[in-house]
Amino acid sequence: MGSNEPINSKLRVDYEKPPVSDASRLLELLKNVDVEKLETALTAINNAEEQSPNKDDGAYKHFLEKTLIYEDRDAFIYKRADIKSGRWYFRIYDSKRNKPLVKALKTADKTQALASARVLYIDIKGKIERGERLKQITTPELVEKWLDKLEKTITVIPHEGLVPHAFKVKRFYMRNWLLYIDYLNLSKLTIDRIKPETTRDFATWLKAKPKQTSKQTGGRSIEHINNNVGEIIRMYHQYAVREKYISADRIPQIDRLKYKINDEFKRDIFSNLEQYDKYVTYLKRNYITKKHNPDLVSNTRGIKELEKRKIFAEFVLILANAGFRTKELLGIKMSEIIFDAPSLSEEDKKYNVVMVVRRENAKTGRSRRVIAPVRKRIERIIAAYKKLGITHEPDDFLFINAAYGRRTALGRMIMYNRLKATLIDSGVQEELDKEGKSLSPYSFRHFYCYLRLINKVPIHLLAKNMGTSIQKIESTYGHINTELHANVITAGQGIIKRTETSLQTLPTIEEEI
């Protein structure tokens, strides 16, 4: 213990000494310093700090030949100390994001560098003040980001997000926009560099561009083109502007196509009941019968084709008698067909069924129950499938596609192609061509609505059965062609007589089918 006494004594002494202050140390250091030299040094340090655009100079600590662009200490040109090329660089400090932006000017000429930097300064300074991003994106990059955002909202339930079909449509719209931007040679230019007025003729360009689908050829409808324009503008508003890539005044200007509001249906329908009858008669007497298709009964494949034709015929006529949307009918499952609904009388059950459209299968996102006089048609569909070796299970689709071991719903394109073929073979397409009409499976829904209105079915009941609004029916069918109306009232008395026992039904394929 005694040997530790000197050390402890020293520690005590050190603790007892008062600490040396910073001021005392500084005075000690300045004893031999020349005051004038010290003053000069401090002035130089102060000037350097005042001229510095920011304490954070990024990766470069030394700027050679730094020259202010204007009287803005946050923006200047300089040469790099670590590069011997002698080229100039532009640097501006983004006070909103607290970081600098540096761009290579690609010239060793100071005059040229200053001229280029001043152009950059005006552009970038404006973006900083408006809060826009300094790192920009091209149109293809914008479209990619927009579609990625939309894809995250995809759902099978309408109005709770974006249904898959709607997403495909929007993606197609964006494809058209990219083709146009490429046509203008603007694909590599960032969106902030594209002058808004440059894109005004997009709609005109798209109208002249032929369709490239298997469904239709020729020009696009004005409604389709204007919808395309609206989706493009929406992308710039909801993404490019919101994400601060551009300001609202930099959104592309696109002139919409003008068109007259007329009394025509949005989708073509049969011109009259006689034309509809002609088509139905062809399906009944020719398309599905062995008598008129001797080449098909000679082999197994041909016999199966006849059964497929029967399924198609019933599909078309269910549309015409129930007013389903094409997607809705193809998406109906066996468990959603109620053959013995308590709400129906025993007599009604002989002809009618209740078909449930589940919410994820409905355009509106709301489920509904459809009463339709199609019981016998459904029974014939089931029978046709059995002849094809397919037995429906409760969770199967009514129009089932069992190819390659799958049990999915038949696709709309399959039905579309058969419709086009039968319209041609029946001779009805020739009449439609003269009138400039083109039918699709959806046309039968419109024809159903048209006939129900002609037969004085209350519009509120019709809207409920079709899964649409009264306003929609009025806007779409409120101006029924007067000539067609006259045909039904006068010349078509015999046809009306035939159907007046049940205003809810259309002429149907007879049982002999």
VMD Tcl script that draws the C-alpha trace (Angstrom):
set ca {
  {0.00 0.00 0.00}
  {2.86 2.34 0.90}
  {4.28 2.12 -2.60}
  {1.04 3.66 -4.00}
  {1.16 6.82 -1.95}
  {3.18 8.92 -4.41}
  {0.78 8.08 -7.21}
  {-2.30 8.89 -5.19}
  {-0.79 12.14 -4.11}
  {-0.15 13.11 -7.70}
  {-3.73 12.29 -8.68}
  {-5.03 14.44 -5.90}
  {-2.91 17.32 -7.00}
  {-4.10 16.99 -10.63}
  {-7.73 16.92 -9.59}
  {-7.25 19.92 -7.44}
  {-5.79 22.00 -10.37}
  {-8.43 24.11 -12.13}
  {-9.03 23.09 -15.81}
  {-7.45 25.17 -18.49}
  {-10.12 27.11 -20.43}
  {-10.30 27.33 -24.26}
  {-9.70 31.03 -23.98}
  {-6.54 30.50 -21.95}
  {-5.21 27.98 -24.43}
  {-5.97 30.34 -27.33}
  {-4.13 33.22 -25.60}
  {-1.17 30.95 -25.03}
  {-1.10 30.03 -28.73}
  {-1.38 33.66 -29.88}
  {1.58 34.93 -27.86}
  {3.94 34.63 -30.80}
  {1.45 35.27 -33.67}
  {1.51 38.43 -35.74}
  {-1.86 40.20 -35.32}
  {-2.03 41.53 -38.88}
  {-1.37 38.08 -40.33}
  {-4.06 36.60 -38.10}
  {-6.57 39.21 -39.22}
  {-5.80 38.50 -42.88}
  {-6.28 34.76 -42.38}
  {-9.62 35.20 -40.62}
  {-10.86 37.51 -43.37}
  {-9.95 34.96 -46.03}
  {-11.79 32.20 -44.19}
  {-14.85 34.40 -43.82}
  {-14.88 35.31 -47.52}
  {-14.56 31.68 -48.52}
  {-17.54 30.72 -46.38}
  {-19.63 33.54 -47.83}
  {-18.86 32.45 -51.38}
  {-19.56 28.79 -50.69}
  {-22.95 27.71 -52.10}
  {-23.40 25.30 -49.28}
  {-21.41 23.53 -46.66}
  {-22.11 20.26 -48.42}
  {-20.12 20.32 -51.62}
  {-20.76 16.71 -52.41}
  {-17.94 14.55 -53.66}
  {-15.80 17.47 -54.80}
  {-14.06 19.70 -52.28}
  {-12.23 21.89 -54.73}
  {-13.72 23.96 -57.55}
  {-11.29 25.37 -60.04}
  {-12.06 28.70 -61.74}
  {-15.46 28.87 -60.10}
  {-17.63 31.46 -61.84}
  {-21.11 32.52 -60.74}
  {-23.72 32.27 -63.48}
  {-25.75 35.15 -62.17}
  {-25.71 36.83 -58.79}
  {-26.69 33.57 -57.19}
  {-24.06 31.97 -55.01}
  {-25.94 28.63 -55.22}
  {-25.25 28.29 -58.96}
  {-21.91 28.40 -60.73}
  {-19.67 26.73 -63.28}
  {-16.32 25.22 -62.44}
  {-13.60 22.84 -63.49}
  {-12.82 19.73 -61.54}
  {-9.50 19.56 -59.80}
  {-9.23 15.81 -60.32}
  {-9.76 15.86 -64.10}
  {-7.33 17.27 -66.64}
  {-9.78 17.54 -69.54}
  {-10.47 21.19 -68.77}
  {-14.21 20.74 -69.27}
  {-16.68 22.81 -67.37}
  {-19.40 21.65 -65.00}
  {-22.60 23.27 -63.86}
  {-23.61 23.12 -60.19}
  {-26.75 24.37 -58.50}
  {-27.90 23.79 -54.96}
  {-31.46 22.55 -54.44}
  {-32.51 24.24 -51.22}
  {-35.83 22.36 -51.18}
  {-34.13 18.97 -51.03}
  {-30.90 20.12 -49.41}
  {-28.58 18.67 -52.02}
  {-26.67 19.89 -55.06}
  {-27.25 19.02 -58.71}
  {-24.25 18.75 -61.02}
  {-24.32 18.51 -64.80}
  {-21.42 18.14 -67.21}
  {-21.40 20.90 -69.83}
  {-19.16 18.91 -72.23}
  {-17.09 21.89 -73.31}
  {-13.75 23.47 -72.37}
  {-14.83 26.86 -73.72}
  {-15.84 29.13 -70.85}
  {-18.12 31.37 -72.94}
  {-20.02 28.37 -74.29}
  {-20.15 26.84 -70.83}
  {-21.66 30.01 -69.36}
  {-24.27 30.20 -72.13}
  {-25.31 26.57 -71.59}
  {-25.32 26.98 -67.81}
  {-27.60 30.01 -67.98}
  {-30.16 28.01 -69.97}
  {-29.92 25.20 -67.43}
  {-30.18 27.65 -64.57}
  {-33.47 29.13 -65.78}
  {-34.97 25.68 -66.30}
  {-33.72 24.04 -63.11}
  {-34.23 27.07 -60.87}
  {-37.87 27.18 -62.02}
  {-38.32 23.51 -61.18}
  {-36.81 24.03 -57.75}
  {-39.15 26.91 -57.05}
  {-42.18 24.89 -58.26}
  {-41.13 21.88 -56.24}
  {-40.67 19.66 -59.32}
  {-38.28 16.76 -59.50}
  {-34.89 17.52 -60.98}
  {-34.32 13.92 -62.07}
  {-36.75 13.42 -64.94}
  {-38.26 10.45 -66.74}
  {-39.12 9.66 -70.35}
  {-42.62 8.86 -71.64}
  {-41.95 5.07 -71.68}
  {-40.75 5.31 -68.07}
  {-43.86 7.29 -67.11}
  {-46.16 4.73 -68.72}
  {-44.34 1.90 -66.94}
  {-44.72 3.62 -63.56}
  {-48.40 4.38 -64.25}
  {-49.25 0.82 -65.25}
  {-47.37 -0.53 -62.22}
  {-49.56 1.67 -60.04}
  {-52.76 0.56 -61.77}
  {-51.79 -3.10 -61.62}
  {-51.66 -2.92 -57.82}
  {-55.38 -2.00 -57.78}
  {-56.60 -4.97 -59.85}
  {-59.49 -6.85 -58.30}
  {-62.17 -9.25 -59.51}
  {-64.87 -7.15 -57.87}
  {-65.96 -4.15 -59.97}
  {-65.83 -0.70 -58.37}
  {-63.55 -1.92 -55.60}
  {-60.56 -1.41 -57.84}
  {-59.64 -2.12 -61.43}
  {-61.04 -5.30 -62.96}
  {-58.61 -7.25 -65.20}
  {-60.42 -6.34 -68.43}
  {-60.38 -2.63 -67.59}
  {-56.66 -2.85 -66.89}
  {-56.08 -4.46 -70.29}
  {-58.01 -1.63 -71.95}
  {-55.94 1.02 -70.16}
  {-52.74 -0.82 -71.05}
  {-53.85 -0.82 -74.69}
  {-54.52 2.93 -74.49}
  {-50.99 3.48 -73.19}
  {-49.58 1.35 -76.00}
  {-51.24 3.68 -78.50}
  {-49.69 6.68 -76.74}
  {-46.21 5.15 -76.82}
  {-46.58 4.42 -80.53}
  {-47.49 8.06 -81.13}
  {-44.62 9.39 -79.02}
  {-42.28 7.12 -80.96}
  {-43.84 8.37 -84.19}
  {-42.89 11.92 -83.10}
  {-39.34 10.76 -82.20}
  {-39.87 11.87 -78.60}
  {-39.38 8.55 -76.81}
  {-35.92 9.43 -75.51}
  {-36.87 12.96 -74.46}
  {-37.88 13.50 -70.83}
  {-41.51 14.48 -70.33}
  {-40.61 17.94 -69.04}
  {-38.85 18.66 -72.35}
  {-41.84 17.82 -74.55}
  {-43.77 20.94 -75.46}
  {-47.47 20.47 -74.59}
  {-48.66 21.64 -77.99}
  {-46.52 19.01 -79.78}
  {-49.05 16.23 -79.13}
  {-52.27 17.98 -80.17}
  {-52.87 15.71 -83.18}
  {-52.80 12.37 -81.33}
  {-56.55 11.75 -81.78}
  {-56.39 12.50 -85.50}
  {-53.37 10.22 -85.87}
  {-55.11 7.38 -84.02}
  {-58.29 7.74 -86.09}
  {-56.30 7.27 -89.29}
  {-54.35 4.31 -87.88}
  {-55.99 0.98 -88.85}
  {-56.96 -1.50 -86.16}
  {-54.69 -4.47 -85.76}
  {-56.98 -6.91 -83.99}
  {-58.67 -10.06 -85.16}
  {-62.04 -8.66 -84.19}
  {-62.31 -5.62 -86.39}
  {-60.44 -3.75 -89.04}
  {-60.61 -0.19 -90.26}
  {-60.89 2.97 -88.26}
  {-61.74 3.38 -84.60}
  {-64.86 4.95 -83.20}
  {-64.69 8.54 -82.06}
  {-65.86 7.47 -78.61}
  {-62.99 4.96 -78.31}
  {-60.43 7.55 -79.40}
  {-61.69 10.20 -76.98}
  {-61.64 7.64 -74.17}
  {-58.00 6.97 -75.07}
  {-57.27 10.71 -74.86}
  {-58.97 10.94 -71.47}
  {-56.91 8.08 -70.07}
  {-53.66 9.71 -71.22}
  {-54.56 13.03 -69.61}
  {-55.54 11.17 -66.44}
  {-52.09 9.54 -66.29}
  {-50.33 12.89 -66.46}
  {-52.65 14.48 -63.89}
  {-52.65 11.63 -61.40}
  {-49.03 10.59 -61.68}
  {-46.73 12.98 -63.52}
  {-48.10 16.07 -61.75}
  {-48.74 14.47 -58.37}
  {-45.26 12.97 -58.29}
  {-43.76 16.38 -59.17}
  {-42.27 15.39 -62.51}
  {-44.05 18.24 -64.26}
  {-46.40 21.07 -63.39}
  {-50.02 21.10 -64.55}
  {-49.28 23.53 -67.39}
  {-46.86 20.97 -68.91}
  {-49.52 18.29 -69.41}
  {-49.72 17.31 -73.11}
  {-52.38 19.11 -75.10}
  {-54.53 16.68 -77.11}
  {-57.49 17.79 -79.21}
  {-60.49 15.52 -78.79}
  {-62.48 14.57 -81.87}
  {-65.84 16.24 -82.25}
  {-68.96 14.29 -83.11}
  {-72.65 14.94 -83.28}
  {-74.95 13.48 -80.68}
  {-77.52 11.50 -82.64}
  {-80.30 9.04 -82.13}
  {-78.27 5.96 -82.94}
  {-77.51 3.16 -80.54}
  {-73.99 2.97 -79.21}
  {-73.97 -0.60 -80.48}
  {-75.73 -1.75 -83.63}
  {-78.75 -4.01 -83.38}
  {-81.00 -5.79 -85.87}
  {-82.86 -3.32 -88.05}
  {-86.21 -4.95 -87.41}
  {-87.89 -8.06 -86.07}
  {-87.99 -9.64 -89.53}
  {-84.21 -9.47 -89.72}
  {-83.94 -11.04 -86.27}
  {-86.38 -13.78 -87.29}
  {-84.36 -14.50 -90.41}
  {-81.25 -15.06 -88.31}
  {-83.05 -17.21 -85.72}
  {-84.66 -19.30 -88.45}
  {-81.24 -19.94 -89.97}
  {-79.91 -21.13 -86.61}
  {-82.93 -23.39 -86.12}
  {-83.34 -24.82 -89.60}
  {-79.85 -24.82 -91.01}
  {-76.97 -24.22 -88.61}
  {-77.62 -26.99 -86.09}
  {-79.53 -29.63 -88.06}
  {-78.13 -32.88 -89.45}
  {-80.24 -32.49 -92.58}
  {-78.42 -29.36 -93.71}
  {-74.99 -30.47 -92.55}
  {-74.50 -33.99 -94.02}
  {-70.74 -33.54 -94.08}
  {-70.68 -33.18 -90.29}
  {-72.56 -36.41 -89.45}
  {-70.06 -38.63 -91.23}
  {-67.46 -38.48 -88.49}
  {-67.16 -38.04 -84.74}
  {-65.55 -34.64 -84.98}
  {-68.40 -33.35 -87.14}
  {-71.04 -34.68 -84.75}
  {-69.30 -32.87 -81.88}
  {-69.29 -29.70 -83.98}
  {-73.09 -29.90 -84.28}
  {-73.38 -30.06 -80.49}
  {-71.09 -27.03 -80.18}
  {-73.32 -25.20 -82.64}
  {-76.36 -25.96 -80.50}
  {-74.56 -24.52 -77.47}
  {-73.74 -21.35 -79.40}
  {-77.31 -20.95 -80.66}
  {-78.69 -21.19 -77.15}
  {-76.05 -18.75 -75.91}
  {-77.13 -16.11 -78.43}
  {-80.80 -16.58 -77.70}
  {-80.36 -16.44 -73.94}
  {-78.71 -13.06 -74.47}
  {-81.67 -11.98 -76.57}
  {-84.23 -13.25 -74.06}
  {-82.58 -12.20 -70.80}
  {-80.45 -9.18 -71.57}
  {-77.23 -10.36 -69.96}
  {-73.92 -8.76 -70.72}
  {-71.73 -11.22 -72.61}
  {-69.24 -11.52 -69.77}
  {-72.02 -12.06 -67.24}
  {-73.63 -14.93 -69.12}
  {-70.34 -16.68 -69.85}
  {-69.46 -16.31 -66.16}
  {-72.68 -17.90 -64.83}
  {-72.07 -21.10 -62.85}
  {-74.47 -24.01 -62.46}
  {-74.87 -23.26 -58.75}
  {-76.14 -19.79 -59.73}
  {-79.04 -21.13 -61.80}
  {-82.16 -21.67 -59.67}
  {-84.63 -23.93 -61.47}
  {-87.18 -24.08 -58.64}
  {-87.16 -20.57 -57.24}
  {-89.81 -20.16 -54.49}
  {-90.84 -16.84 -56.01}
  {-92.04 -18.54 -59.19}
  {-95.35 -20.32 -59.61}
  {-95.41 -23.94 -60.72}
  {-96.54 -22.84 -64.16}
  {-93.75 -20.23 -64.40}
  {-91.14 -22.81 -63.40}
  {-91.84 -24.70 -66.62}
  {-90.26 -21.90 -68.63}
  {-88.46 -19.55 -66.26}
  {-85.40 -19.74 -64.07}
  {-83.69 -17.33 -61.73}
  {-80.05 -16.72 -62.61}
  {-77.77 -15.06 -60.06}
  {-75.06 -12.71 -61.29}
  {-72.47 -12.60 -58.50}
  {-70.89 -9.25 -57.74}
  {-67.43 -10.12 -59.11}
  {-69.08 -11.16 -62.39}
  {-71.17 -7.99 -62.70}
  {-70.03 -4.80 -64.36}
  {-71.58 -2.73 -61.58}
  {-69.96 -4.69 -58.75}
  {-73.40 -5.52 -57.37}
  {-75.02 -8.94 -57.51}
  {-78.48 -9.33 -58.98}
  {-81.10 -11.98 -59.75}
  {-82.31 -12.23 -63.33}
  {-85.65 -13.85 -64.16}
  {-85.50 -15.27 -67.65}
  {-87.69 -17.62 -69.77}
  {-84.72 -19.80 -70.68}
  {-85.19 -23.01 -68.68}
  {-85.51 -25.22 -71.75}
  {-82.53 -23.52 -73.38}
  {-80.35 -24.31 -70.39}
  {-81.56 -27.90 -70.40}
  {-80.58 -28.18 -74.08}
  {-77.14 -26.75 -73.31}
  {-76.59 -29.35 -70.57}
  {-77.73 -32.12 -72.92}
  {-75.37 -30.93 -75.67}
  {-72.44 -30.98 -73.28}
  {-73.29 -34.53 -72.20}
  {-73.08 -35.62 -75.85}
  {-69.61 -34.07 -75.84}
  {-68.73 -36.22 -72.83}
  {-68.91 -33.35 -70.34}
  {-71.10 -33.49 -67.24}
  {-71.65 -30.26 -65.34}
  {-70.72 -30.06 -61.68}
  {-72.31 -27.42 -59.38}
  {-69.21 -25.22 -59.49}
  {-68.81 -25.51 -63.27}
  {-69.65 -22.69 -65.66}
  {-72.78 -23.20 -67.75}
  {-70.72 -22.47 -70.86}
  {-67.74 -24.56 -69.86}
  {-64.49 -24.89 -71.78}
  {-63.15 -28.34 -70.97}
  {-60.38 -28.32 -73.58}
  {-56.99 -29.58 -72.45}
  {-58.44 -30.76 -69.16}
  {-59.47 -27.27 -68.09}
  {-62.89 -26.35 -66.75}
  {-62.89 -22.63 -67.43}
  {-65.55 -20.45 -69.02}
  {-65.79 -20.20 -72.78}
  {-64.11 -17.07 -74.10}
  {-65.95 -14.17 -75.71}
  {-63.81 -14.43 -78.84}
  {-65.07 -17.95 -79.50}
  {-68.65 -16.72 -79.48}
  {-67.80 -13.62 -81.49}
  {-66.24 -15.65 -84.30}
  {-69.23 -18.00 -84.48}
  {-71.61 -15.04 -84.56}
  {-69.77 -13.47 -87.48}
  {-69.77 -16.76 -89.41}
  {-73.50 -17.38 -88.86}
  {-74.47 -13.82 -89.77}
  {-72.67 -14.25 -93.09}
  {-74.09 -17.71 -93.81}
  {-77.63 -16.61 -92.95}
  {-77.47 -13.69 -95.38}
  {-78.17 -11.18 -92.61}
  {-74.65 -9.76 -92.71}
  {-75.19 -8.64 -96.32}
  {-78.18 -6.60 -95.16}
  {-76.24 -5.19 -92.24}
  {-73.35 -4.20 -94.51}
  {-75.71 -2.14 -96.66}
  {-76.80 -0.32 -93.52}
  {-73.26 0.09 -92.22}
  {-73.93 -2.05 -89.16}
  {-71.72 -4.51 -87.33}
  {-73.20 -6.81 -84.67}
  {-71.45 -8.35 -81.68}
  {-72.81 -10.65 -78.94}
  {-73.44 -7.51 -76.89}
  {-75.89 -6.36 -79.58}
  {-78.37 -8.96 -78.37}
  {-78.51 -7.29 -74.97}
  {-79.39 -4.03 -76.67}
  {-81.93 -5.74 -78.89}
  {-83.53 -7.28 -75.80}
  {-83.80 -3.86 -74.16}
  {-85.17 -2.30 -77.33}
  {-87.92 -4.90 -77.67}
  {-88.86 -4.74 -74.03}
  {-89.28 -0.97 -74.29}
  {-91.36 -1.36 -77.43}
  {-93.55 -3.83 -75.57}
  {-94.09 -1.32 -72.75}
  {-92.18 -3.15 -70.04}
  {-91.77 -0.69 -67.12}
  {-88.36 0.88 -67.37}
  {-87.58 0.48 -63.65}
  {-88.18 -3.29 -63.83}
  {-86.12 -3.51 -66.99}
  {-83.22 -1.63 -65.40}
  {-83.25 -3.92 -62.38}
  {-83.29 -7.09 -64.47}
  {-80.49 -5.85 -66.73}
  {-78.30 -4.59 -63.91}
  {-78.19 -1.01 -65.09}
  {-79.74 2.32 -64.17}
  {-82.90 3.98 -65.43}
  {-80.75 6.94 -66.46}
  {-78.49 4.68 -68.52}
  {-81.42 3.13 -70.34}
  {-82.93 6.52 -71.03}
  {-79.64 7.93 -72.33}
  {-78.96 4.89 -74.52}
  {-82.45 4.03 -75.74}
  {-84.42 7.20 -75.14}
  {-84.31 8.17 -78.80}
  {-85.49 5.01 -80.49}
  {-85.46 5.29 -84.26}
  {-88.93 6.40 -85.30}
  {-88.90 4.30 -88.42}
  {-88.23 1.16 -86.42}
  {-90.93 2.18 -84.03}
  {-93.40 2.55 -86.84}
  {-92.50 -0.85 -88.24}
  {-93.31 -2.52 -84.93}
  {-96.56 -0.64 -84.43}
  {-97.91 -1.09 -87.93}
  {-96.28 -3.58 -90.22}
  {-95.11 -5.76 -87.36}
  {-98.54 -6.45 -85.86}
  {-98.31 -10.14 -86.61}
  {-95.01 -10.50 -84.82}
  {-96.28 -8.61 -81.80}
  {-99.33 -10.83 -81.72}
  {-97.10 -13.88 -81.54}
  {-95.31 -12.65 -78.44}
  {-98.03 -10.79 -76.60}
  {-98.78 -13.71 -74.27}
  {-95.52 -12.98 -72.50}
  {-93.99 -9.58 -72.94}
  {-90.88 -10.79 -71.19}
  {-89.97 -13.24 -73.92}
  {-88.70 -13.04 -77.47}
  {-89.34 -15.50 -80.27}
  {-87.49 -18.66 -79.29}
  {-86.07 -21.70 -81.01}
  {-88.78 -24.34 -80.98}
  {-88.59 -27.59 -79.06}
  {-87.85 -29.53 -82.22}
  {-84.32 -28.21 -82.10}
}
mol new
graphics top color blue
foreach p $ca { graphics top sphere $p radius 0.5 }
foreach p [lrange $ca 0 end-1] q [lrange $ca 1 end] { graphics top cylinder $p $q radius 0.2 }
display resetview
